[in-house]
Amino acid sequence: MPSQTGDSPADFHRLSLFLARRTGDADYSQVLAMDAFRWAQSQTQDVPFGALLAASARPAAAAIRERDNEVAQQASIAGIIASLRPMEREVLRLVYWDHLSMGELADYLGCSMTRAGALLEKAYRHADRRARRLGYALAGSTDETA
């Protein structure tokens, strides 16, 4: 029988890192991860990793918003990402920092993989547009003025 999400030390580590990057507090992230794993183990069906991420991110939302507001004031790539809409910011973080697959992203967002891909493309375009205004060029971007 395959192990349920929440049984794996690798999943716990991945979830803790996900939360620590967002909250800026490693101790708080481990508490949130333990709570999410307890919730996953209480479920009667297997919990996809994307759903585990979503369940753990809800309690951390206030800390995440506070940290994002501080970073958004910086004229840097991190500031550009932090200045995006919350959904766009989250989609970029999940794909590029947390290395979620499109299936995991769709599970996390509660939508189809097609919709998740469209949200990712929109977020990337907005980030690229803001980066260009500050003189940065994101990898893989095309010059719209050419």
N, C-alpha and C positions, 0 to 999 in steps of 0.2 A: 504494500500500500504506500503511495507517495506521501511524503511528509507535508503537513499543512504549513502554509506560510506562518511564520512565527515560531517554528521549531528550529530554524537554522541560525547558528551563530553568525553566518555570513549575512543573512537578512537583517539581523539585529544591528550588526555593524553598519551595513548600508543605510538603514533607517536612522541610526544615531548620527551618522555623518550628514545625511539629508537635513535633519533637524538642527544640528549644530551650525551648519552653514547659514541657515535662515535666522536662527535666534541669536547666534553669537555666544551662546552659553552651553558649553559641553555637558555640564552637570544636569541642567534642566532638560537638555535634549535626551539624555539617557532615561530620565524619569518619564518623559513623554513616550519614548520608545517602549519602555516596559508596560506602560498603560495600554498602548496600542497592541502589544503582543498578548496581553491578558484578554483584551477584547477579541482579538482574532482567534484565540484558543477557545473562547466561549461560544463561537459560532458553530453551527451544525454542519456547514459546508466549508470547503477550502476558500480562503480569502486571497484573491489576487494581490500581488505586491502593490499595484496601483491603488487598490482600495485601502490597504494598510497605510500607505502614504497619506491618503486623504483623511483617514480617521485620526492620524497623528498630527496633521497640520492644523486641524480645526482649533484645538486648545492653544496652539502656539501663535495664532493669528495676531494677537495684540503685539507680541514681541517682534514678530516679523514686520508688521506695519511700522513700528517705531524705528527699527533698524533701517528699513527701506527709506524712510523719510530723511534720516541722517545722511545716507549714502547719496540720495538723489540730489543733494546740494553740491556734489563734487562734479567738476568738469573732467570726467574720466569715463572709460568704458563702463565701469561699475555704476557710475552716476547715470549714464545713459540708460542702462538696463533698469535701474531703480526708478527712473522717471517715467517709465512706460506704465500703461494701465495694469492693474493688479493681475488680470488674467494673462496678459501678454508676458509680463515679467515671470509669472509662474511657469508658463509653458516653456519659455527659453531656459529657465533654470533646470527644469525637469529633464529636458532633452540634452542640453549641453553640459551641465554640471553634474547631474545625477545619472546621466546615461540611460534614461528610460527608453525602451523600445516604443514604437508607435502604438503597439497593443497595450503596453503598460500605461502610456500616456492616456489613451482612450479610456481605460479602466479608471484611472485617477479622475479624469474629467467627467466620466459618466456619459460618454458620447461615442459615436462611431469613429473608426480609424480615419475615414475620409474627413470628418469634421475636425478631428484632432490635427490632421495634416494641414487643413486650411487655417486653423488657428495659429499653428506654428509658422506658416508662411507669412501671415499677416503680422505677427509679432516681429519676425525677422525684418520685414520691410520697414516697419515703424522704427525699429532700432537702427537700421541702416540709414534711414533718412535723418534721424537725430545725430548719428555719428558723423555723417557728412557735414552737417551744419557746424560741428565742432572741429572739423578737419581730420577726422579719423576715417579709415576705410575698413569695413568689416570683411573678413575672409569670404571669398566667394561672391561678393557683391558686384553688381554691374553698374557702370557709370550711366546714369539716366540722362546725362547731358550730351552724351556722344551721339 
